[in-house]
Amino acid sequence: MSIDKVIIGAGFSGLLHGLSSIRAGQQVLLLEKNQTPGGLIQSEEIDGVKFDSGAEAFSNVTPEFENWLSDFGLDSFVVKPNIKAPVIVSKIGVHPIPQGVFGVPVSLADSDLEFLGAPALALARTLDAKPLPENLDELSVRELIDMRLGPAFTNSLVGPVISGVHGSLPEHLEARSVLGGLVKELKAKGSIVEAAKTLRGDKPAPGSAVASFEGGMHVLIEKLVHEFVQSGGTLRLGTDVTRVSKLSNGQFEIEAGETIYANDLVIATTASAAARMLFEFHELSIALQEIESLETLLVTVLVESPELNSFPIGTGALVAEDLGLAVKATTHLNAKWEWLNGNLKKDQHLVRFSFRSPTRLDSAQQKSAILAAFDLIYGVKSPKLLGQVEVLWEDSLVKASAGHLRRIERIRRLVEPLGVELRGAYMSGNGLLGILKHELATREGDLIGTGN
């Protein structure tokens, strides 16, 4: 079989690029190892209630995603969350996330920072006025925040936010990788607070700069798959690619239960999956194996608890490490999404818990951890558990540890002469918005052919 383009991986990135390629006039075959497309956007059911078991929102802190949805005709399905901003729970207590970037505030006079105490705020003012170090690009997130604002900000604000979003402790993440925009503005402004102010400005409050779809994010995947197939694309599920090689005539030879020949090849998988199928390109395969990733354990529980009817902590919480819980974040799903709340019976609630990585708990330990989280975070003792769904996402998050950007730059150098396109979170950054921006940046014109 011979075709214009083969895309390996039918997650959001693969589907997005597949549609773009079809609109550019190419014949496209999309191969997916699993039996369902969507990657980390999947759905599950408990007691007849359908919900997202993976990504449950997209960032709209900048307009690209919503603009694309509007052009694609999907904007009518978009729903906003209830504006009940998430909080941070730590030994200090429960406190809001200040207006800012990943917990870095736009003003040290923000009343939301009073819980830190006057000495910590005074130290932050002193530190943020100091000259910038020459090794700014080499710092971890912890080193950067400790240096510019002090440990109190790292431990009680930035640390919990970074851990909740990127799944790793701030000392394990490269600042210029996960806080690239902030570091860039810091170099220009000389102050990390002013940098946050420039980036955040009057944008929505923390927790509200997201949106989803009526019925859940899986609706987006269903719409993309339908459009891809209706536009002439071919989607094959349950198809494992075991080897990729390049022939002397420039075509790619792909082993996937049968031999497929393609003029163009895009691999939109995790770095580890790409490394396995590209083993013939030894140096590139080794470079891909050096990309670090994290697994994420998500447990969603359906409970009956009248005490949760008031949504005691709003839409959710990020959990500081000092609280000693195995849980790093929780989302009160039906507090966040009105459509979901309307699908539940009286006094029923859907609550998601994200566990610290790596977490290996047996069923009894997991139940104990969930009940402890309900008690310490929600103030609810022993809610009636009606059902639960556990999802373990392997390689779900890219761990942007020290040297991550250098590793990505090396991969780009190695892959360029081969003519293979690599896509996915390790190339674009975690999150759907990053994937979309990467697609926009690497193609001319509009993704859906409108020319806007």
N, C-alpha and C positions, 0 to 999 in steps of 0.2 A: 504494500500500500504506500502511495506517495501523496503528499499533501503540502500546501503552502506553509502552514505554521502548525506546530504542535506546542501546546501549553500543558505543562505538568503541574497539577495542583489546582483544584476547583474551590479554593477558599475565596474570600472576597477579592484578593489581589488577582488571582487567576481569572475569575469571572469578569472582573473589571477590564483587564487587559484583553480578554477574549472578545468582549463587546466592542472595545475600541478597535481591535484588529479587523473584525467583520465590517464595521462601518468604514474602514479604510480600504475595503475591497478584497480582503484576504480570505482564503478558505481555511477554517480553523478547526482543529481537533483538540478537545480538552480532555485530559486524562486525570482521573481521580482514584487514588488507592482505596479509599473508603466507599461504603455503600451509600453515603449521603454527602452532597456537596455542602460547602459553607465554612469548612475549617472550624474556627473557634466560634462561629455563629450557629448554634444548634438549639433545639427546643426539646423539652421533656414535659411529662404530665404527671400530676399527682391528683388522684380523686377527680379526674376529668378536667382539671384546670391546667391549661397549657401555658408555659412560661419559657423564657430564655434560660438555657443552662450554661451558656457561655457569655459572650459580649451582650450586654443588655442596653447599650446606648452608644451614641457616637458623639464626639466632641464637635461643638459648633462655636468654639471660642474665636475662630476665624471663619469667614463665610464660604470657603471653597466647597465644603460638603453639601451645604444646603443649596448653593447655587447649582451644583451638579444635579442634585435631586430634582430641583425645579425644572432644569432643562430636560431631564429624563422623564418628567411627568409623574414623579413620585412624591412631590411635596404635599399633596393632599392627604397622604397617609402619615405624615410626620406629626408626632405629639410631643409636647413639652412636659417635663416632670413637674410635680407639685413643688413649689418653691419652699422647701423645708431643708435648708442647707445642712449637709452632714457636719458632724462634730468630731472632735478628737477626745478620746477617753484615755486618761493616764492616771497615775497616782495622785497628781495634783487635783484631778476632778474632771468634769466635763466642760469643755470650752469650745467655742466656735473657731472655724478656720478663718483667719483674717483675709480681707481683700488682698490679693497678691498673686504670686507665682509659686506653686508648690510649697506654700507656707511662708515664703519670703514676703513680708508685708510691703505695701506701697507707702506706708507711713508708720513711723515708730510712735506716733501720737494716737494711733488707733486704739479705741477703748477695748477692743477685743484682745489686746495684748496685756492688759492690766494684771491678768493672772500670773504672768511671769515675774512680777515684782519690780520695784524701782531700780534695784541694783543691776538686774539683768538688762533692763532697758537702757540704763546709763552706760553700761559696758558696750552695748550694741552701737550706741551713738559714737562712742570713742573709736571702736574698731572700724566702723564703716567710713570713718574720715581718714584712715591711714592710707598711705600710698599703696598701690597694687604691687604684688610680688611679681618677679620676673617669671616664675614657674606656674603662672595661673592655669595654663592649659594642661598641667600635669596633676592637678589636685583632684582628690576624690570629693564627692559631695560633702562628706563630713568635714574634711579639711577646709573646704571653701567656706562653709557656713560657720564653722568654729572660728575661722580667721576673720570673717567680716561682721558676724553678729554675736558670736559666743555660743558655748555648748547648750545653754538653755533653749535657744531657738532650734538647734539641731535635734535635741532630744524630745522636745515637747511639740514642735511644729513641723519642721521640714522632714525629720526622720519618719514619723508616722505617715505623712503624705507620700513621700517617695516610696516607702515600703509598700503602701497600699496600691500605688499605681504601677511601680516597676518590680515589686516582689522581692526586693533585696534591701539590705541595710545600706545606709548612706556611705559607710566606709568602704563598701564593696563596689561602688559605682563611680565611673569617671564623670566629673562635673561637666566637661565640655560635650559629652555624649548625651546626657539626659537633661542638662540645663543649657543647651547650646545657645539659645536665644538670650538667656539671662547673662551668660558669660560674655557674649558679644556686646551687649549693652553695658555691662559692667566695665569693659575696657573703654567704652566711649564716654561713660558718665563718671567713672571713678568711684561710684557708690552703688552697692547692690540694692539698696532701697530705691534709689532713683531709677535703677535699671528695671526693677519690678514695676515701678510706677509708669515707666515708658511703655512697657509691654502690656500691662493690664489696663491702665487708664481707667475709663469708665465702663469697661466691659462687665458682663454679668457677674454676680456674686458667685463665690465658690459653690460648686454643686449644681448650679443652674445653667452652666455653659455646656449643656448636653441636651440631646433629644433622642427620640426613638421612633418606633412605628406603632400604630394602632394594632394591637395583637402581638407585638414583639419584634425584635430585630430579625428574627428568622423570616419575617415577611419580605424583607429586603432581598434575601437570598432567593426566595421563591420567585420574586419578580425578575431578578437578574437571570435566573436559569430559564424562565419562560421566554424572556426577550432574546437570550442567546440562542436558544433552539429555534424560536420562530424566525429569527433573522438568518438562519441557515447554518448555525454552528452545530457541531457534533459533540455530545458529551458522553463519555464512557465512564461509568462508575465501577468500582471493584477491579480496577486495572492497575497493577503494580509494575512500575517501570524498574527494571533491574540493571540496565546498562545503557549508556549513551556513548556513542563514538562519532567521529567526524571522518567522512570519506574524502578521497583526493579530489572529487568533483565539487566539494564544498557542501554537500548535503550532510544532514545528520542521520545517523542510523540509531533507532531507538528500539530496544527490546522490551516488549510489554505483553508477553504471551504470544505475540506475533512480531514480525519485524516491520517497523514503520519508518518510512523515509520522509524527511521534512526539509524544506529549504530554510526555514527559520525555527529556532527553538527557544522557548521561554520556560524557565524552571521557577515556579512560584510555590515553593515548599519551604520547610524549615532548612536551616543551613546543614544540619546533620543528614537530612534526607537527600539534599543535593549532593553532599559529599559522597554518599553511598553510590548513587547512580553515575557519578562522574569519576569513578575510581581510576579509569584509564588515564585521566589527566592528573597525574599523581600530585604535582605541586599544588594545583588548585584544590584538589580534594583534601589535602593536608591543611591548607589554609582555611577551608570551610569547617573542618573539624575543630579548629581553634576558637570558633565562635562559641561563647558560653551561653547557656540557656537555663531556664528554671522551669520546674513543674509547678502547677497550681492545682490545689485541691479545693473544689467548691462543693459545699453541701447546702442544699436548699431544703428547708423544712416547712411543712404545713402544720400549723399549730392552732389550737383553740384557746384563746385567752382574751377575755373582756378587758384586761388591763392594758392590752396593746391597742385598743380602739382609739386612744388619744394620741397615738404615734409619739410615744414619750421622748424619743431622741430625733424626731424628724424623719428624714429619709435614710439615715444610716450613720455609721461611725467608723473612723479610723482608730485603730487601737495601738497605743504606744507600747513599746517592748517592755517598759518597766512595770506594766500591769501583770505580767507573768502569764498571759493567756496564749494558748496555741493559735487562737484566731487573730488575724492581723487586720481584718476589716469585716464589716457586716452591712448589708443593705436590707432595709425594710421595704420589700419590693412593692407591696400594694399601698404603702404610704407614698411611694415615689410615683407610681403610675396609676392614674385614675381608672383606666380601662381594666387593669388587673383587679383593682379593688372591687369593681362592679361584678366581677366573675366569681367572687368568693361568698360563701354563706356567712350568716351572722356570727360574729366573734372569731372568724377565721382569718389567719394571716400567713403570708408567705415571706419567710426571712431567709436570706442567703448569708452564709458564713464562708469567708475566704481564709484558708489556713496558711500559716507561715511555711516557707519552703526551706528544706525538705521536711515534710511531716508524714510520719508513718504511725498511724493509730489503729488499734483494733476497734471493733464496733463499740465495746464498752467504754474505751477511752474517748472515742469520738463523741458518744452520747454525753459523757461527763463533761467534755470540753464545751459542747453546745449549751448544756444547762448552766455551766459556770458563766458563759458569755451572756446568756439571757439574764442571769442574776446581776452580774457586775455592770453590764452595759445598759440593758433595758430596765433593770429594776424589777424583773418578773421572776418569781421563783416557781420552778417546776410547771411550765405550761404543758398543756395536754398535747403530746406529739401525735399527729394523725398520719404522717407519712413523710418520707424524705427521698431525695435523689442525690446521689454522690457522683461527681464527675471529676476525674483526674486528667488534667491536660498536661501531657508531656511536651517538653520543648515549647511551652505556650508563650513564654516571655523571653525576650533577649536580655541577657545580663550584660549590660554595658560596663564591664569592669575596666580597670586601668589598661590602656592600650587598645581599646575597642575600635576607635576610629582609625588607628594605624592598621589594624587587621582588616577593616573594611576597605581601606585604600589599597592594600595589597591584593585583596580579592579582585577589586576592579581592574587593577593592572594585569592580573593573570587571566581574567576572563575576556578582556577586550579582544585580543588577537584570535580567540576561538570563535567569536561571533555569537556566543550564547548570552541571552539576557537572564539575569538573576533578579528575582523580585521576592518580596515578602518582608516581614517585620525586621529581620536582621539587616536588610539593605535600606529600609525607609524609616525605621523606628517603630516602637510599639504603638498600636492604635490605628483605627480605620482612617482617620484624617491624614496621618502620615503616609499611609499607603496611597491614598488618593492624590496627595500632593506629589508623591514620587511619580505617579502615572502622568499627572499634568506636566511635570517638569521634563519628562522624557519623550513626550510626543508633541508634534505640532498640531495645532487646531484643537477643536473641541472633542471630548471623549465620545460624544454620541452623535457627532456629525452635523450639529446644527450650525456650526460656524460662529457661535457666540463667544 
